[in-house]
Amino acid sequence: MESAQTLSPDKHVKHTFDLLNAVFAGYPGRDFAIRLWEGSIWEPAGSSEHRFTIALNGPSALRRMFFPPTERKLGEAYMFGDFEIEGNMYQAIDLARYLWEGWSWSDTLRFAPKLLRLPMRDPGGNDQAARLSGDKHSVKRDMQAIQYHYDVSNEFYQLWLDEKMVYSCAYFKDPEESIDAAQSRKLDYICRKLRLQPGDRLLDIGCGWGALIMHAAEHYGVDALGITLAEKQLALANERIEAAGLADRCRAELLDYRNVDESRQFDKIVSVGMVEHVGRENLDVYFDKAYRLLQPGGVFLNHGITLFQAPKVPQYQAKDSFVQQYIFPDGDSQHIAYVLDVAAKSGFEVRDVESLREHYALTLKNWLKRYERHETEIREMLGPIGYRRWRIYLAGARWVFESGYNSIHQALLYKTVDGKGAAEHLPLNRDDWYRDN
């Protein structure tokens, strides 16, 4: 590793170069450079074309990033402006993965003398982090967590989601399909999986801005109820329903799934992107409630983020999560095998399971591009720290799904009639699901 320029005599520059040489001694990549605050360049030996450049904005940057390089520390250092990523941000995420996975306590001890030679910087007050109160996954605390994420503002999400404002994994016919087309495709795919019929009573647990219940009411003639804990989402959802002329058979309510009146029975239930907010300790409560709300012979489509494999990081790093602190407080995804086991114990027959992992990576790729196109407006809404917080999250989330740490599954669950199987109530094959796909 070497510099492309003559080293500055500044001691912090020298210490920074020494640390970079040590940290990246085993990194195989050669397609990036690091620019220091005073203009000197560090790059890997043999480096040629730079796909991205990391710009350190002060001598404290590496100490903030690497002491130690947990997901949260690296995310905060970017969010608070200790460094900038110029060029291909997504490629830089892979470099962060190398640091996050490969760093151990022995590395912290080995690099500590070099890190401690660099100054500290107080980023000032942090009003970005979630501050929740109450028992974890209580109704009160879950509402705080949901509103922290989903009630940023409706205008914020309108800038970078699709035209229907569907904030979940799209379903692509091919990688070049537009996000608008892929989200419409996903809505109809779900309705076909549920085999909705005119007059069906449909419950959507976690309905967002109402896109799915509106699609189901308009195109399948169902009587649809959506529930959410996000007040701003609710207001816009009902505005959109009214404007579409669907208020006679489609509505949204501010309601926790645990508090749905069980006298309101449903023929079909759907939940898209909500199960990851339930919490491992409440999964049985969630599936038990859905089972009791569903009519015998009905189906429940549960769509949510799942864990595929745990990151190869020390336990102290796995607990130090940027996403938990700044994006999805109390989020708690589980392996699909565990989710299905809990659902089965609640009485459901598992009829179909489909992974959409590649589709979510494509969804996030589209979201990030649209987000970055609206940088000026988002900076005005959220400020520079807020803009950077969401940018690093979207890029990191795409990498997580492409690399296979997270997946996303749709599970179709059936409530049997008098303990009998589904042979008399569901078609023998899935031809109708795939007719337009």
C-alpha angles and dihedrals in degrees: 000000000000146000125262090211137040110279118255114241089234107120093222090056091052092048091048092053091047091052094046091051090053098043096048098038091113101033111117097203120106101173103091142063136203120222118201125221093259095049106262117133130225118193137164117269108267093022116156122158114027115218089185140002126214110214113203108211098200145356091269093060100094093045089054092046102042109033078112115335098230120157089258096047093050092044093049093048089056094041094052093046102253087135139008131213115223119191124003104017094183091060088054090059089065089056089051089052090055090054095041096049099035101047117098136177088262089057090051090053092044095050097035096094091053093044093048090056088067121081126253124238128203107220091203127233117351114211093161100081123094115253110193129177134199133037115332111264094006114141091254096049094042089056090053091050094048094047092048090061107027101036097059084117135298089237091057094056093042089063096064110015122084124276092271092048096236107171100193141071114312125216113235128202088199134351093261096055114117120256090239092057093042093052092049088049090052093051092052093043090057092048090052092048088053089046091222117202131193109279096022114142107231128192119197111196106206098012099181112195092346102259096136098045090047092050092047093048095045100042103026103032096235129152100240132194121186124192129198140163094216111097097198091048090051094052094051093042092057092044089054092046091052093046091052092052093242101118093109092065106017132056143151128221135192097242140135114233089237091060100051108126107249091215085073098082121190134207093209133017128195133184121184119187096345106097092074088065094052099079129230092262091055101044092100090051090050096050094039089054093048090049092053092047093050123087116236108270091029129121134226119206110203114191119181151132114278135186116252100177134350116251113259094247135120115269093249089060096045089058094049098078127174090193092054092048101042111015118024109014111199091008109158120181121185136198112274091240090061093045092052092046091055091046091051092050088055088059103264123138109223105230104169139003124190130180117218097179097131090047091057092050088054090046092054091046089057094044093051093050091050091045093053091048088061097047095127095052094043092049088053090051101041105016124238095295092051092048092052093045093060094039094057090044095053093047092047093046091054090053092048092056095041091050094048102243089121130030134180125226138191112208121189110208125191129207107216125225111240089339093300125132126259099257094111097042107041130051119259095241141021100243092124091056094060103037094112099028 
